[in-house]
């Protein structure tokens, strides 16, 4: 029972975006012709080409997110100029217990294949697999269809350098009414009218209709 309650508490964690803003440092090399007034733009172009839309040791870098913060004076190294560059970017690297929202691509007897799709960049930073054994229950698993949005709790993840996605093994989370931002309707409050110093309470007509039906 204690384990079930613990799992339930984990499943009710808030769903955050898959990216976090980070500062990274890297060596970059430019040719002599690329060193000038536009050196910062050339460094950003080089960083974008080498890191964005793929996995580096820190995780998957969101396309279009790398921005140079600062860079050192250039040091000539053979025919190139070496710079130490500090840049910020958005990184995806899911950890165990994290909740992610994904779109179902296929459902098989073995499990569910789903993807986290970045609508702005078109990238797919995460490909998730939910084994049937890890589902909340068979009834919930059977209700999952292609193109549905589901919530997955990360059990483990892996990626290699320059991969286009991070592969995640996860568990299907029980969905509540507000899993995807759907709010429960608020109860209607009675309207107050002040007449001649007396306070009368008028109930909305919709509530009267509901009471009559009951």
Secondary structure, 3 states (H helix, E strand, C coil): CHHHHHHHHHHCCCCCCCEEEEEEEEEEEEEHHHCCCCHHHHHHHHHHHHHECCEECCEEECCCCCEEEEECCCEEECCEEEEEEEEEEEEECCCCCCEEEEEEEEECCCEEEEEECCCCCCCCCEEEEEEHHHCCCHHHHHCCCCCCEEEEEEEEEECCCCCCCEEEEEEECCCCCCCCCCCCCCCCCCEEEEECCEEEEECCHHHHHHHHHC
